[in-house]
């Protein structure tokens, strides 16, 4: 049986909005954010993203794990990579003027290649900009799993104009990860009851992966069988032969139209600022240079 994320009815202003309006808002803000590399513009979206997050009234206990993953990804992986390499962003970071804080030359043994990694003020500013950019997008979508009624997945995507097949596919996709996690937890408990101790896996990486077979194989096979059961159930109900009906019916209210109008205005303004006025490129503040003594 399919399960869903840990949804909880909170009666917040966010949950009282039509889910279609919420998706339009999230997508409009996302497409607006990706147009900018200027931290001054990104901080505007950063404030909106966290304002949306706090309006959802999520607790730290609920979101602790996902925040650990997000912060590890953004700060450790993206942040450190940006500081060391400057990759993943506009060319001005690497091609423009460089104010070097640290540099070392290293000759690769046997091949004689000389590598000169360095840390510049530009890379540090870019790393901060990149982290603000990624957090602005990520924080927008974190509340979805906890505030989006799973009974409205399919009808929401259908209401956004997607075909029935795509809407149902999106519904199943949203339920796949929590269902897989549930199956993995059940399989782990079953194997532990049979004496399998996953905490004592030893050996190298390949050996540990091989020893995980008692967990990976049953979960994978169960996912395949479950997918086939869903396909057979849909075939028996003649899914796809004609336009389907939905139990839940969504209706826009005045507040939803206000949110949609605001979303379109933000997207149109961002696009005009970026493409029409040429704003939003990487910005190197003068105070950052003075802070490091340049």
Residue frames relative to the residue before (quaternion, step in Angstrom):
aa qw qx qy qz dx dy dz
X 1.0000 0.0000 0.0000 0.0000 0.00 0.00 0.00
X 0.4526 -0.6892 0.4972 0.2700 3.54 -1.01 0.84
X 0.1466 -0.7633 0.6222 0.0942 3.54 -1.11 0.71
X 0.3563 -0.7284 0.5457 0.2115 3.57 -1.28 0.15
X 0.6775 -0.4452 0.3774 0.4477 3.53 -1.35 0.00
X 0.6385 -0.5498 0.3838 0.3777 3.57 -1.30 0.27
X 0.0053 -0.8193 0.5705 -0.0577 3.54 0.36 1.30
X 0.0085 -0.7822 0.6226 -0.0205 3.55 -1.10 0.79
X 0.4012 -0.7079 0.5301 0.2386 3.55 -0.86 0.96
X 0.0604 -0.8377 0.5423 -0.0209 3.59 -0.60 1.16
X 0.3109 -0.7749 0.4915 0.2476 3.60 1.26 -0.25
X 0.3295 0.7281 -0.5231 0.2961 3.57 0.88 0.97
X 0.6690 -0.4933 0.3655 0.4189 3.55 -1.27 0.27
X 0.6151 0.5488 -0.3425 0.4506 3.59 1.15 -0.63
X 0.7049 0.4547 -0.2725 0.4712 3.59 0.90 -0.89
X 0.6312 0.5294 -0.3459 0.4490 3.59 1.16 -0.38
X 0.5510 0.5994 -0.3932 0.4271 3.57 1.28 -0.16
X 0.5579 -0.5646 0.4782 0.3760 3.56 -1.22 0.47
X 0.5053 -0.6788 0.4289 0.3161 3.64 -0.77 0.94
X 0.5975 0.5548 -0.3706 0.4449 3.60 1.12 -0.52
X 0.6423 0.5126 -0.3154 0.4746 3.57 1.04 -0.81
X 0.6293 0.5338 -0.3343 0.4554 3.57 1.05 -0.73
X 0.6662 0.4942 -0.3067 0.4668 3.58 0.94 -0.85
X 0.6268 0.5210 -0.3387 0.4701 3.58 0.99 -0.74
X 0.6451 0.5179 -0.3119 0.4673 3.57 1.00 -0.82
X 0.6818 0.4954 -0.2903 0.4533 3.59 0.85 -0.98
X 0.6898 0.4710 -0.2864 0.4694 3.59 0.87 -0.90
X 0.6328 0.5263 -0.3351 0.4585 3.60 1.00 -0.76
X 0.6715 0.4858 -0.2977 0.4738 3.56 0.94 -0.87
X 0.6360 0.5323 -0.3321 0.4492 3.59 1.00 -0.77
X 0.6874 0.4649 -0.2822 0.4814 3.60 0.87 -0.93
X 0.6137 0.5267 -0.3512 0.4718 3.59 1.17 -0.45
X 0.6635 0.5281 -0.3071 0.4319 3.57 0.91 -0.94
X 0.6961 0.5038 -0.2939 0.4186 3.59 0.83 -0.96
X 0.5980 0.5772 -0.3683 0.4166 3.61 1.20 -0.15
X 0.7438 0.4139 -0.2011 0.4848 3.59 1.24 -0.35
X 0.1269 -0.7474 0.6467 0.0841 3.49 -1.31 0.68
X 0.5229 0.6139 -0.4053 0.4306 3.57 1.32 0.07
X 0.4186 -0.7450 0.4588 0.2434 3.56 -0.55 1.16
X 0.5696 0.5913 -0.3926 0.4144 3.61 1.14 -0.44
X 0.6685 0.4554 -0.2875 0.5129 3.58 1.03 -0.75
X 0.6628 0.5345 -0.3118 0.4218 3.57 0.95 -0.90
X 0.6162 0.5485 -0.3553 0.4397 3.59 1.06 -0.64
X 0.5792 0.5672 -0.3680 0.4553 3.58 1.15 -0.56
X 0.6958 0.4433 -0.2661 0.4985 3.58 0.90 -0.92
X 0.5801 0.5898 -0.3598 0.4314 3.57 1.13 -0.68
X 0.6634 0.4934 -0.2935 0.4799 3.58 0.95 -0.90
X 0.6461 0.5114 -0.3239 0.4648 3.61 0.94 -0.84
X 0.6530 0.5312 -0.3178 0.4363 3.60 0.91 -0.91
X 0.7147 0.4283 -0.2661 0.4848 3.57 0.84 -0.92
X 0.5787 0.5560 -0.3787 0.4610 3.59 1.15 -0.50
X 0.6406 0.5099 -0.3044 0.4868 3.57 1.02 -0.85
X 0.6507 0.5286 -0.3152 0.4448 3.58 0.96 -0.87
X 0.7030 0.4641 -0.2806 0.4601 3.60 0.83 -0.94
X 0.6057 0.5520 -0.3570 0.4483 3.60 1.13 -0.54
X 0.6174 0.5536 -0.3398 0.4437 3.59 1.22 -0.43
X 0.2987 -0.8054 0.4692 0.2047 3.60 1.32 -0.25
X 0.2609 0.7582 -0.5490 0.2361 3.56 0.82 0.95
X 0.3653 -0.7266 0.5402 0.2161 3.57 -1.10 0.69
X 0.6184 -0.5526 0.4102 0.3794 3.54 -1.23 0.48
X 0.6108 0.5666 -0.3523 0.4263 3.59 1.03 -0.71
X 0.6696 0.5043 -0.2971 0.4573 3.57 1.02 -0.80
X 0.8105 0.3128 -0.1168 0.4813 3.56 0.87 -0.97
X 0.3329 0.7860 -0.4803 0.2017 3.60 1.24 0.12
X 0.6890 0.4939 -0.2925 0.4424 3.58 0.83 -0.94
X 0.6923 0.4676 -0.2961 0.4630 3.56 0.85 -0.91
X 0.6280 0.5164 -0.3429 0.4705 3.60 1.09 -0.62
X 0.6072 0.5419 -0.3538 0.4609 3.59 1.05 -0.66
X 0.6652 0.4930 -0.2959 0.4763 3.56 0.96 -0.87
X 0.6757 0.5038 -0.3004 0.4465 3.59 0.87 -0.97
X 0.6926 0.4735 -0.2907 0.4599 3.59 0.82 -0.93
X 0.6179 0.5290 -0.3435 0.4695 3.58 1.07 -0.69
X 0.6746 0.4942 -0.2927 0.4637 3.56 0.92 -0.90
X 0.7317 0.4487 -0.2483 0.4491 3.57 0.76 -1.05
X 0.7552 0.4009 -0.2253 0.4671 3.58 0.74 -1.05
X 0.7539 0.4096 -0.2329 0.4579 3.57 0.67 -1.07
X 0.7639 0.3778 -0.2130 0.4779 3.58 0.73 -1.04
X 0.7485 0.3897 -0.2262 0.4866 3.58 0.62 -1.13
X 0.6785 0.5088 -0.3011 0.4360 3.58 0.86 -0.94
X 0.7006 0.4552 -0.2754 0.4755 3.58 0.78 -0.99
X 0.6320 0.5270 -0.3343 0.4594 3.59 0.99 -0.78
X 0.6599 0.5006 -0.3116 0.4656 3.59 0.98 -0.81
X 0.6532 0.5144 -0.3200 0.4542 3.60 0.98 -0.79
X 0.7354 0.4403 -0.2387 0.4565 3.58 0.90 -0.93
X 0.8208 0.2535 -0.1072 0.5005 3.58 0.91 -0.86
X 0.3048 -0.7625 0.5169 0.2418 3.59 1.03 -0.67
X 0.4717 0.6894 -0.4328 0.3389 3.57 1.28 0.18
X 0.7200 0.4683 -0.3246 0.3962 3.51 -1.33 0.29
X 0.7415 0.3477 -0.2201 0.5299 3.54 1.22 0.29
X 0.7732 -0.3325 0.2434 0.4821 3.58 -1.22 -0.35
X 0.6016 -0.6170 0.3858 0.3294 3.55 -1.13 0.68
X 0.5247 0.6583 -0.4165 0.3433 3.60 1.17 -0.43
X 0.5836 0.5998 -0.3742 0.3996 3.57 1.14 -0.59
X 0.7716 0.3337 -0.1708 0.5139 3.58 0.99 -0.85
X 0.7408 0.4353 -0.2353 0.4542 3.61 1.01 -0.74
X 0.6314 0.5544 -0.3362 0.4254 3.57 1.15 -0.50
X 0.7482 -0.3534 0.2800 0.4868 3.60 -1.25 -0.25
X 0.2088 -0.7943 0.5638 0.0870 3.55 -0.99 0.85
X 0.1249 -0.7577 0.6383 0.0545 3.54 -0.92 0.98
X 0.1911 -0.8507 0.4859 0.0605 3.54 0.07 1.39
X 0.2197 -0.7654 0.5961 0.1030 3.53 -0.96 0.99
X 0.7935 -0.0201 0.0538 0.6058 3.56 1.07 -0.76
X 0.1182 0.7838 -0.6016 0.0987 3.56 -0.98 0.85
X 0.0013 -0.7811 0.6242 -0.0148 3.54 -1.12 0.72
X 0.2797 -0.7442 0.5806 0.1756 3.55 -1.12 0.66
X 0.0387 -0.8012 0.5962 -0.0332 3.53 -0.88 1.00
X 0.2486 -0.7700 0.5755 0.1187 3.54 -0.80 1.08
X 0.3809 -0.7318 0.5231 0.2139 3.56 -0.72 1.12
X 0.4558 -0.6990 0.4725 0.2835 3.62 -0.69 1.03
X 0.8270 0.2646 -0.2313 0.4389 3.54 -1.30 0.66
X 0.7765 0.3124 -0.1895 0.5134 3.63 0.93 -0.77
X 0.3862 -0.7709 0.4416 0.2479 3.58 1.23 -0.35
X 0.4098 0.7039 -0.4902 0.3103 3.61 1.18 0.28
X 0.2726 -0.7506 0.5825 0.1514 3.55 -1.09 0.78
X 0.0874 -0.7876 0.6099 0.0087 3.54 -0.71 1.14
X 0.1035 -0.8117 0.5747 0.0110 3.54 -0.86 1.02
X 0.0445 -0.8107 0.5837 0.0118 3.62 0.26 1.16
X 0.0136 0.8026 -0.5955 0.0322 3.53 -1.07 0.73
X 0.2664 -0.7096 0.6249 0.1872 3.50 -1.37 0.31
X 0.0742 -0.8077 0.5850 0.0004 3.55 -0.73 1.09
X 0.6429 -0.4977 0.4026 0.4205 3.53 -1.28 0.28
X 0.6247 0.5556 -0.3316 0.4371 3.56 1.05 -0.81
X 0.6641 0.5021 -0.3080 0.4604 3.59 0.98 -0.81
X 0.6368 0.5234 -0.3328 0.4581 3.58 1.02 -0.76
X 0.6567 0.4902 -0.3076 0.4836 3.58 0.95 -0.88
X 0.6445 0.5153 -0.3222 0.4640 3.57 1.00 -0.80
X 0.6296 0.5374 -0.3364 0.4491 3.61 1.00 -0.81
X 0.6542 0.4939 -0.3115 0.4807 3.58 0.96 -0.85
X 0.6418 0.5236 -0.3161 0.4626 3.57 0.99 -0.87
X 0.6629 0.5107 -0.3013 0.4571 3.57 0.94 -0.91
X 0.6634 0.4991 -0.3150 0.4600 3.59 0.96 -0.81
X 0.6315 0.5124 -0.3299 0.4795 3.59 1.00 -0.79
X 0.6466 0.5354 -0.3100 0.4463 3.57 0.97 -0.88
X 0.7028 0.4628 -0.2670 0.4697 3.57 0.86 -0.99
X 0.6561 0.5028 -0.3201 0.4629 3.59 0.97 -0.79
X 0.6059 0.5650 -0.3550 0.4331 3.59 1.05 -0.72
X 0.6907 0.4536 -0.2717 0.4932 3.57 1.02 -0.81
X 0.6816 0.5195 -0.2964 0.4215 3.57 0.85 -1.00
X 0.6749 0.5119 -0.3016 0.4377 3.57 0.88 -0.97
X 0.5676 0.6002 -0.3816 0.4147 3.58 1.15 -0.51
X 0.7904 0.3652 -0.1595 0.4652 3.56 0.91 -0.98
X 0.4589 0.6894 -0.4545 0.3280 3.62 1.19 -0.18
X 0.7079 0.4752 -0.3042 0.4249 3.66 0.79 -0.85
X 0.4862 0.6949 -0.4396 0.2958 3.62 1.14 -0.41
X 0.6789 0.5154 -0.3045 0.4251 3.57 0.85 -0.97
X 0.7555 0.4026 -0.2003 0.4765 3.58 1.10 -0.68
X 0.7768 0.3355 -0.1654 0.5065 3.61 1.18 -0.42
X 0.6111 0.5331 -0.3558 0.4645 3.60 1.25 0.00
X 0.4051 -0.7333 0.4942 0.2323 3.58 -0.49 1.22
X 0.4076 -0.7469 0.4645 0.2456 3.65 -0.51 1.11
X 0.5940 0.5723 -0.3679 0.4293 3.59 1.18 -0.42
X 0.7125 0.4405 -0.2431 0.4891 3.57 1.25 -0.32
X 0.3315 0.7622 -0.5017 0.2398 3.60 1.22 0.18
X 0.7514 0.4341 -0.2341 0.4384 3.54 0.55 -1.20
X 0.6951 0.4767 -0.2863 0.4556 3.58 0.81 -0.97
X 0.5973 0.5611 -0.3639 0.4427 3.59 1.14 -0.54
X 0.7022 0.4444 -0.2750 0.4836 3.57 0.81 -0.97
X 0.6126 0.5182 -0.3579 0.4776 3.60 1.10 -0.58
X 0.6608 0.5171 -0.2966 0.4560 3.56 1.03 -0.79
X 0.6391 0.5092 -0.3221 0.4780 3.58 1.25 -0.38
X 0.6470 -0.5610 0.3011 0.4196 3.57 1.30 0.14
X 0.4889 0.6553 -0.4450 0.3655 3.59 1.24 0.07
X 0.5627 -0.5943 0.4403 0.3691 3.64 -1.10 0.58
X 0.6803 -0.5019 0.3441 0.4085 3.56 -1.21 0.45
X 0.6609 0.5187 -0.3175 0.4397 3.58 0.90 -0.91
X 0.6693 0.4819 -0.2993 0.4798 3.58 0.96 -0.84
X 0.6382 0.5365 -0.3301 0.4426 3.59 0.98 -0.84
X 0.6787 0.4664 -0.2916 0.4867 3.58 0.92 -0.89
X 0.6160 0.5393 -0.3443 0.4595 3.61 1.04 -0.71
X 0.6490 0.4990 -0.3151 0.4801 3.60 0.99 -0.79
X 0.6082 0.5502 -0.3380 0.4617 3.57 1.07 -0.76
X 0.6912 0.4693 -0.2735 0.4766 3.58 0.85 -0.98
X 0.6316 0.5411 -0.3354 0.4425 3.59 1.03 -0.76
X 0.6505 0.5127 -0.3168 0.4622 3.59 1.01 -0.81
X 0.7123 0.4439 -0.2553 0.4800 3.58 1.09 -0.62
X 0.5140 0.6887 -0.4108 0.3045 3.60 1.21 -0.36
X 0.6954 0.4920 -0.2954 0.4325 3.60 0.76 -1.02
X 0.6966 0.4357 -0.3167 0.4739 3.68 0.73 -0.83
X 0.6116 0.5360 -0.3545 0.4615 3.60 1.09 -0.63
X 0.6525 0.5058 -0.3077 0.4730 3.57 0.98 -0.86
X 0.6394 0.5172 -0.3232 0.4682 3.59 1.01 -0.79
X 0.6344 0.5237 -0.3275 0.4648 3.60 1.02 -0.80
X 0.6700 0.4977 -0.2980 0.4633 3.58 0.92 -0.92
X 0.6383 0.5248 -0.3273 0.4582 3.58 1.02 -0.80
X 0.6537 0.5125 -0.3148 0.4594 3.59 0.97 -0.86
X 0.6546 0.5032 -0.3139 0.4687 3.60 0.97 -0.83
X 0.6573 0.5078 -0.3068 0.4646 3.58 0.96 -0.87
X 0.6397 0.5251 -0.3250 0.4577 3.59 0.98 -0.83
X 0.6652 0.4894 -0.3082 0.4722 3.59 0.91 -0.87
X 0.6415 0.5282 -0.3225 0.4533 3.60 1.00 -0.80
X 0.6817 0.4767 -0.2900 0.4733 3.59 0.92 -0.87
X 0.6219 0.5245 -0.3471 0.4666 3.59 1.05 -0.67
X 0.6308 0.5332 -0.3320 0.4556 3.58 1.05 -0.74
X 0.6897 0.4461 -0.2604 0.5075 3.58 1.25 -0.49
X 0.6565 -0.5535 0.2978 0.4171 3.58 1.28 0.25
X 0.4919 0.6527 -0.4445 0.3667 3.60 1.24 0.11
X 0.1264 -0.8074 0.5756 0.0282 3.60 -0.66 1.13
X 0.2276 -0.8102 0.5287 0.1102 3.56 -0.14 1.30
X 0.6051 0.5811 -0.3599 0.4083 3.61 1.14 -0.52
X 0.7275 0.4296 -0.2392 0.4785 3.60 1.17 -0.42
X 0.2845 0.7564 -0.5372 0.2417 3.56 1.10 0.60
X 0.0532 -0.8080 0.5865 -0.0181 3.56 -0.81 1.05
X 0.5956 0.5701 -0.4313 0.3664 3.53 -1.33 0.19
X 0.7010 -0.4562 0.3439 0.4270 3.53 -1.33 -0.11
X 0.7547 -0.3832 0.2717 0.4580 3.54 -1.34 -0.06
X 0.6694 0.4960 -0.3046 0.4616 3.60 0.89 -0.93
X 0.6544 0.5192 -0.3147 0.4507 3.56 0.97 -0.85
X 0.6627 0.4995 -0.3105 0.4636 3.58 0.98 -0.82
X 0.6286 0.5233 -0.3365 0.4667 3.58 1.02 -0.76
X 0.6525 0.5138 -0.3125 0.4611 3.58 0.97 -0.86
X 0.6829 0.4834 -0.2893 0.4651 3.58 1.00 -0.76
X 0.6053 0.5543 -0.3583 0.4450 3.60 1.27 -0.22
X 0.3819 0.7611 -0.4570 0.2570 3.59 1.29 -0.06
X 0.6396 0.5290 -0.3579 0.4277 3.68 0.90 -0.71
X 0.6876 0.4316 -0.2826 0.5110 3.60 1.23 -0.30
X 0.7078 0.4913 -0.2694 0.4301 3.55 0.82 -1.07
X 0.6744 0.5243 -0.3091 0.4181 3.59 0.83 -0.97
X 0.6929 0.4561 -0.3167 0.4600 3.68 0.72 -0.88
X 0.6511 0.5174 -0.3256 0.4498 3.61 0.97 -0.83
X 0.6604 0.5095 -0.3070 0.4583 3.59 0.96 -0.87
X 0.6716 0.4903 -0.2979 0.4689 3.58 0.88 -0.95
X 0.6505 0.5158 -0.3195 0.4569 3.58 0.98 -0.82
X 0.6326 0.5244 -0.3317 0.4633 3.59 1.05 -0.72
X 0.6541 0.5037 -0.3127 0.4698 3.60 1.00 -0.82
X 0.6644 0.4947 -0.3021 0.4718 3.57 0.93 -0.91
X 0.6488 0.5208 -0.3170 0.4554 3.57 0.97 -0.82
X 0.6374 0.5233 -0.3220 0.4649 3.56 1.04 -0.76
X 0.6513 0.5054 -0.3127 0.4718 3.57 1.00 -0.79
X 0.6222 0.5371 -0.3387 0.4579 3.60 1.04 -0.73
X 0.6523 0.5085 -0.3156 0.4651 3.57 0.98 -0.84
X 0.6453 0.5182 -0.3171 0.4632 3.58 0.97 -0.87
X 0.6636 0.4970 -0.3077 0.4669 3.61 0.92 -0.88
X 0.6462 0.5172 -0.3272 0.4558 3.59 0.96 -0.82
X 0.6664 0.4891 -0.3047 0.4731 3.59 1.00 -0.79
X 0.6301 0.5252 -0.3329 0.4651 3.58 1.04 -0.71
X 0.6513 0.5224 -0.3180 0.4492 3.59 0.96 -0.83
X 0.7091 0.4162 -0.2473 0.5126 3.57 1.19 -0.57
X 0.4629 -0.7172 0.4179 0.3111 3.58 1.32 0.36
X 0.1722 0.8112 -0.5401 0.1437 3.56 0.99 0.79
X 0.7844 0.3356 -0.2554 0.4547 3.57 -0.97 0.89
X 0.5720 0.6098 -0.3860 0.3897 3.60 1.21 -0.23
X 0.7932 0.0043 0.0041 0.6089 3.58 1.14 -0.55
X 0.6817 -0.4744 0.3538 0.4302 3.54 -1.29 0.23
X 0.2975 -0.7863 0.5173 0.1597 3.55 -0.73 1.05
X 0.3729 -0.6901 0.5692 0.2464 3.55 -1.30 0.33
X 0.2853 -0.7546 0.5711 0.1516 3.54 -1.25 0.50
X 0.5340 -0.6358 0.4538 0.3235 3.56 -1.04 0.80
X 0.7482 0.3630 -0.1971 0.5193 3.55 0.88 -1.00
X 0.1491 -0.7759 0.6090 0.0698 3.54 -1.05 0.81
X 0.2131 -0.7912 0.5658 0.0918 3.56 -0.79 1.06
X 0.0501 -0.7857 0.6166 0.0046 3.54 -1.06 0.82
X 0.4256 -0.6954 0.5224 0.2498 3.55 -0.95 0.94
X 0.1706 -0.7527 0.6275 0.1027 3.53 -1.17 0.73
X 0.7274 -0.4400 0.2707 0.4517 3.62 -1.18 0.26
X 0.6577 0.5134 -0.3251 0.4452 3.60 0.94 -0.81
X 0.6164 0.5396 -0.3477 0.4561 3.58 1.13 -0.60
X 0.6488 0.5032 -0.3188 0.4734 3.58 1.00 -0.79
X 0.6125 0.5369 -0.3488 0.4636 3.59 1.07 -0.67
X 0.6717 0.4925 -0.2982 0.4663 3.59 0.92 -0.91
X 0.6497 0.5075 -0.3206 0.4664 3.60 0.96 -0.83
X 0.6510 0.5136 -0.3152 0.4615 3.58 0.96 -0.85
X 0.6492 0.5058 -0.3112 0.4752 3.58 0.99 -0.82
X 0.6402 0.5333 -0.3213 0.4501 3.59 1.01 -0.83
X 0.6683 0.4896 -0.2944 0.4764 3.57 0.92 -0.92
X 0.6388 0.5321 -0.3231 0.4521 3.58 1.03 -0.80
X 0.6573 0.5033 -0.3098 0.4676 3.59 0.95 -0.85
X 0.6685 0.4949 -0.3022 0.4657 3.58 0.93 -0.91
X 0.6677 0.4896 -0.3092 0.4678 3.59 0.90 -0.88
X 0.6621 0.5044 -0.3094 0.4598 3.60 0.95 -0.84
X 0.6514 0.5111 -0.3135 0.4648 3.58 0.99 -0.81
X 0.6598 0.5056 -0.3062 0.4639 3.57 0.94 -0.87
X 0.6559 0.5006 -0.3136 0.4699 3.59 0.98 -0.82
X 0.6559 0.5124 -0.3152 0.4560 3.59 0.96 -0.86
X 0.7099 0.4619 -0.2631 0.4620 3.56 0.98 -0.84
X 0.7859 0.3275 -0.1695 0.4963 3.58 0.72 -1.08
X 0.7193 0.4564 -0.2582 0.4556 3.58 0.96 -0.81
X 0.7922 0.2866 -0.1370 0.5210 3.58 0.90 -0.94
X 0.4295 -0.7316 0.4444 0.2877 3.59 1.25 -0.14
X 0.4338 0.6913 -0.4654 0.3424 3.59 1.15 0.55
X 0.6618 0.5580 -0.3634 0.3444 3.53 -1.30 0.22
X 0.4762 0.6533 -0.4647 0.3611 3.61 1.20 0.07
X 0.7135 -0.4499 0.3118 0.4373 3.55 -1.28 0.29
X 0.1545 -0.8013 0.5763 0.0435 3.54 -0.84 1.06
X 0.1583 -0.7787 0.6041 0.0604 3.52 -0.85 1.09
X 0.2588 -0.8033 0.5130 0.1566 3.62 -0.24 1.20
X 0.5314 -0.6541 0.4437 0.3048 3.54 -1.03 0.83
X 0.6286 0.5571 -0.3487 0.4160 3.57 1.06 -0.70
X 0.5879 0.5706 -0.3753 0.4336 3.60 1.16 -0.49
X 0.6381 0.5085 -0.3227 0.4798 3.58 1.06 -0.74
X 0.6702 0.4911 -0.3044 0.4659 3.57 0.93 -0.87
X 0.5982 0.5793 -0.3586 0.4219 3.57 1.11 -0.68
X 0.7494 0.3602 -0.1963 0.5198 3.58 1.07 -0.78
X 0.6280 -0.6054 0.3167 0.3726 3.57 1.23 0.38
X 0.5217 0.6183 -0.4326 0.3980 3.62 1.12 0.48
